[in-house]
Amino acid sequence: MGFLRGTLSIALAGSSVLLAAAVNPLPSTAGADAVVVPPGVTAGVAVFDRRTGTFTERLNPDLQFRSASVVKLLIVLDYLWDRGPAYDIPAADRARLDVMLQSSDDSAASYYWDVRGGGAIIDRMVPRLGLTHTTRPPATHPGFWGYVALTAADTIRIYRYLLDQAPAPVRDYVMGNLYQATRCGTDGFDQYFGIASVFDLAFSVKQGWSGFNNSGGCATPSKAAGVDLVQEALHTTGTVGTDDRSIVAVYTLHPDGTPYGKAYTDLTRITRGLNVPGGIRAPGSWHTTYGSGVRVRTAPNTSGGVLGTLPAGVDVLVSCQQKGQVISAPPRTSDWWAYLPKYGGYVTNVYVGSGAAKLPGVPDCQ
C-alpha cells in the first residue's frame, strides 16, 4: 500500500552462504519448561530478542508443522528476490501481494504458487535463507502450498532475514503490509488471535489457519478455509515492540474437530504466557464468551453498528464496562456491556463472563 512507489533494488546474487550464516539463531536463554501449553495442544514456539541476540522462549523449535498461510512470507520473498535493480512492481502484482499479506488471501497465494513453479519456490528459498527444516508439500499434494512444512526456528530465520538482511525496499514493503494486517481474512476468519490479541501498539503479524470448517467469526466463509492433513492448525507469527525488537513464532495443532474459537483461545493463552521483550500488553482482563455469532457493536445497544462477530467461545480482552440497553437471554439478563479495546466496540455482558450482570473487577467506562 504505497511502500514501493519508486524502484526496487535487490542486490542478492551470490549471497546464500553468507546469509545462511548471518541468520542462524543463537543459543537460547530459556528452556522448554517456560512455555505453558493447554492439554491436547501440540506447540512449537520460539521468541527471539533482536536487541540481545538471544531466545527468551523455545519449545520444540524444530518440530515441523504444515505452514498454512505463513508460507506466504516465502512466496512474496521469492517474488521479490529476482526482480533486479530499478524494477517497479506492476500494479496488478502489488494488489495481489498486498491482500495476500494483509488479509491472508488464498487466491493470490495460489496464483503465485502456480506461476512461479510451486514447490520450486521452497527449493529456492531454503538455501537463500539458510532454513533447516522447511520442505515443499508432500508428493501426493504438490499444489497445496499450505502443506509446506515450517518450524518455529525457521520462521525466526525468515523474519531475521527480512529485518536485518533484506534490501530496504523489500523490508519496508513486506513489513509494512504485515503491520497493516486486517482483523478479517478474505475467507471470513478473524485473524487477530495470538500476537494481535495480546499486544498493543507496535506489532506485525502473518497468521496461519487450516482445517477449520466452522465459522471464523467475521462472516460465513464462502468456501472451506484451508486444508487439513490430520488436525486443525493455528499459527501466529510476527514482530512485537519498538523497532521490531522481538520476533515471535507460535505454531499449534489441535485435536481433530476443535472449534475455531477454542483453538483461537488456546493459542492466545500460550502467547499471553510468553516472555516477549519490548512487548506492551494490551490493558484489561480476559473473559470467556459463549454463544455463536456474538456481535460487537459501536455502542452499548442493539442500535449500534456491527463492527464484527466473535468466534464462538473465545477469550476476549475487556478494558471497562458501561450501562446500556437491557438484554435478556434466559437465564442471563444484563444492562451492562463490556468494552473490547481490540475491536473498539461493545458486547452485552449476557454473552461475556460467568453469568454475572456486571463483570467483577472490571471498571466502569469513563
Buried (B, 14 or more C-beta within 10 A) or exposed (E): EEBBEEBBBBEBEEEBEEBBEBBEBEEBBBEBEBBEBBEEBBBBBBBBBBEEEBBBBBBBBEBBBBBBBBBBBBBBBBBBBEBEEEBEBEEEBBEBBBBBBBBBBBEBBBBBBEEBEBBEBBBBBBEBBBBBBBBBBBEEBEEBBBBBBBBBBBBBBBBBBBBEBBBEBBBEBBBBBBBBBBBBBBBBBBBBBBBBBBBBEBBBBBBBBBBBBBBBBBBEBEEEBBBBBEBBBBBBBBBBBEEBBBBBBBBBBBBEEBBBBBBBBBBBBBBBBBBBBBBBEBEBBBBBBBBBEBBBBBBBBEEBEEBBBBBBBBBBBBBBBBEBBEBEEEEBBBBBBBBBBBBEBBBBBBBBBEEEEBBEEBEEBE
